[in-house]
Amino acid sequence: MTARTRRGGREAREASMVPPAEFQSYYGRPVLKEPVWAAPDVPGYLFFGGLAGASSALAAAAGFAGRPELARAAKTAAAGAISLSAVALVRDLGRPARFLNMLRVFKPTSPMSVGSWLLAAYGPAAGAAAASAVTGRLPRIGRAATATAAALGPAVAAYTAALLSDTAVPAWHEAHRELPYLFVGSAATAAGGLGLVLVPPERAEPARRLALLGAAGELLAKSLLIRRLGPAARPYQSGRAGDLMQAGEVLTASGLAAAALGGRSRVLAMAAGTMLVTASALTRFGVFHAGRESARDPGYTIGPQRDRIRQQQGRDTP
């Protein structure tokens, strides 16, 4: 700390005798308790939920564009993915009754409460749409279910980003601006990629466009997240999370190029789709592990808090 004194009518600055303070927690222990959410259940729940929501939107678009084969494949994929997402969620909760207990109240300010009701409404709609498409029965109910699932699908794909950002985990909370765009882009990448795998390329043009748009948005959101967070983005760039995120970026870029240049090649389209689906899963797992890593290191908790205090003091200083 420096002190100012008067010498000969001038103000002089004394040399600091105390080194700058460095943050240390109590015996180096974390400030926050690490999330008890476990892998692969929770990141699998994040991935399959996003895939389901985007697939329902793709199914509606494909039906509107006169692509019945793609619409049927996307509806089936949505129903299967949301079922796997629900299984992963219940496995993490321990027993189904805990999910049902979350439906006892509706709290608009709670992402978990809103998400529970979204899943409760979306799951049956996606299932009914897929059943009608596969069996050809009850077409009116199928169309209504398809429209309902498509309307709720984007929210299902995005709400898990709000769920993570609403926690105190530094890597998730600090990324609250970019994380919804990252999750929606990742979901679109997976849904479009799966469409390229399931349907021949000459009948999968809406899926290819969705995959291209989603992959580009995902890469842009990742870049903006890393740039804005600065040093606080280290959990996304190092360790297990960094390896997963980097592998996801490589596969996303490769799948994006293959989908754009593949033309009518069935083999190349399937390869591009496989890479994009895998990249989306790696992104979700990377975000999950980055959050857990940031909770272990107390510096990620205190550092952003001190930065905000300094910024506020700078604004208040005339």
Residue pairs with C-beta under 8 A, 6 or more apart in sequence:
1 16
1 17
1 18
2 13
2 14
2 15
2 16
3 13
3 14
4 11
4 12
4 13
4 14
5 11
5 12
5 14
6 12
23 298
23 299
23 302
23 303
23 306
25 31
25 298
25 302
28 298
29 298
30 295
30 296
30 297
30 298
30 301
31 298
31 301
31 302
32 168
32 169
32 170
32 295
32 298
32 301
33 295
34 292
34 295
34 296
35 167
35 169
35 291
35 292
35 295
37 92
37 288
38 92
39 285
39 288
39 289
40 88
40 285
41 88
41 89
41 91
41 92
42 88
42 92
42 288
43 281
43 284
43 285
43 287
43 288
43 289
44 84
44 85
44 88
45 85
45 88
45 89
45 92
45 160
46 160
46 183
46 284
46 287
46 288
47 85
47 190
47 280
47 281
47 284
47 285
48 81
48 82
48 84
48 85
48 88
49 81
49 82
49 85
49 119
49 156
49 157
49 160
50 156
50 157
50 160
50 183
50 184
50 186
50 187
50 190
50 280
50 284
51 77
51 78
51 81
51 187
51 190
51 191
51 194
51 277
51 280
52 77
52 78
52 79
52 81
52 82
52 85
52 122
52 126
52 153
52 156
52 157
53 78
53 122
53 152
53 153
53 154
53 155
53 156
53 157
53 158
53 187
54 153
54 154
54 157
54 184
54 187
54 188
54 190
54 191
54 192
54 210
54 214
55 74
55 75
55 77
55 78
55 81
55 153
55 191
55 194
55 195
56 74
56 75
56 78
56 122
56 126
56 129
56 146
56 149
56 150
56 152
56 153
56 156
57 150
57 153
57 154
57 191
58 70
58 74
58 191
58 192
58 195
58 206
58 207
58 210
59 70
59 71
59 72
59 74
59 75
59 78
59 129
59 146
59 149
59 150
60 71
60 146
60 147
60 149
60 150
61 206
61 210
62 68
62 70
62 71
62 74
62 195
62 206
62 207
63 71
63 146
65 205
65 206
67 199
67 203
67 204
67 205
67 206
69 199
69 203
70 195
70 198
70 199
70 203
70 204
70 206
70 207
71 133
71 146
72 133
72 134
73 194
73 195
73 198
73 199
74 191
74 194
74 195
74 207
75 126
75 129
75 130
75 133
75 146
75 149
76 130
76 133
76 134
77 191
77 194
77 195
77 198
78 126
78 129
78 130
78 149
78 153
79 126
79 127
79 129
79 130
79 131
80 130
82 119
82 122
82 123
82 126
82 127
82 156
83 123
83 127
85 119
86 99
86 119
86 123
89 99
89 119
90 96
90 98
90 99
93 99
99 116
102 112
102 113
102 116
103 116
103 117
103 120
105 113
106 113
106 114
106 117
107 113
107 114
108 114
110 166
111 159
111 162
111 163
111 166
112 163
114 159
115 159
115 160
115 163
118 152
118 155
118 156
118 159
119 156
121 148
121 152
122 148
122 149
122 152
122 153
122 156
124 145
125 145
125 148
125 149
125 152
126 145
126 149
127 145
128 141
128 142
128 145
129 142
129 145
129 146
129 148
129 149
131 137
131 142
132 138
132 139
132 141
132 142
132 143
132 145
132 146
133 142
133 146
154 184
157 183
157 184
157 187
157 188
158 180
158 183
158 184
158 187
160 183
161 179
161 180
161 182
161 183
161 184
162 180
164 172
164 179
164 287
164 291
165 172
165 173
165 175
165 176
165 179
165 180
166 173
167 173
167 291
168 301
169 291
169 292
169 294
169 295
170 232
170 235
170 291
170 294
170 295
170 300
170 301
170 304
171 232
171 233
171 235
171 236
171 287
171 290
171 291
171 293
171 294
171 295
171 300
172 179
172 287
172 290
172 291
172 294
174 229
174 232
174 304
175 182
175 225
175 229
177 225
177 228
178 221
178 222
178 224
178 225
178 228
179 225
179 287
181 217
181 220
181 221
182 218
182 221
182 222
182 225
182 283
182 287
183 284
184 214
184 217
185 214
185 215
185 216
185 217
185 218
185 219
185 220
185 221
186 214
186 218
186 280
186 283
186 284
187 214
187 280
188 210
188 211
188 213
188 214
188 217
188 218
189 211
189 214
189 215
189 218
189 252
189 255
189 276
189 277
189 279
189 280
190 214
190 276
190 277
190 280
190 281
191 207
191 210
191 211
191 214
192 207
192 208
192 209
192 210
192 211
192 212
192 213
192 214
192 215
192 259
192 273
192 276
193 207
193 211
193 255
193 259
193 272
193 273
193 274
193 275
193 276
193 277
193 279
193 280
194 207
194 273
194 277
195 204
195 206
195 207
195 208
195 210
195 211
195 273
196 204
196 207
196 208
196 211
196 259
196 269
196 270
196 272
196 273
196 276
197 269
197 270
197 273
197 274
197 277
198 204
199 207
200 266
200 269
201 208
201 262
201 263
201 264
201 265
201 266
201 269
202 264
204 269
207 273
208 259
208 269
211 255
211 256
211 259
211 272
211 273
211 276
212 256
212 259
212 260
214 276
215 252
215 253
215 255
215 256
215 259
215 276
215 279
216 256
218 252
218 279
218 280
218 283
219 249
219 252
219 253
219 256
222 245
222 249
222 283
225 233
225 236
226 233
226 236
226 237
229 236
231 303
232 300
232 303
232 304
234 300
235 241
235 242
235 290
235 291
235 293
235 294
235 297
235 300
236 242
236 245
236 286
236 287
236 290
237 245
237 246
238 293
239 289
239 293
240 289
240 293
241 286
241 287
241 288
241 289
241 290
241 293
242 286
242 290
244 282
244 283
244 285
244 286
244 289
245 282
245 283
245 286
245 287
245 290
247 279
247 282
248 279
248 280
248 282
248 283
248 286
249 279
250 279
251 275
251 276
251 278
251 279
251 282
252 275
252 276
252 279
252 280
252 283
254 275
255 271
255 272
255 273
255 274
255 275
255 276
255 279
256 272
256 276
258 268
258 269
258 271
258 272
258 275
259 269
259 272
259 273
259 276
261 268
262 268
262 269
262 272
294 300
294 301
295 301
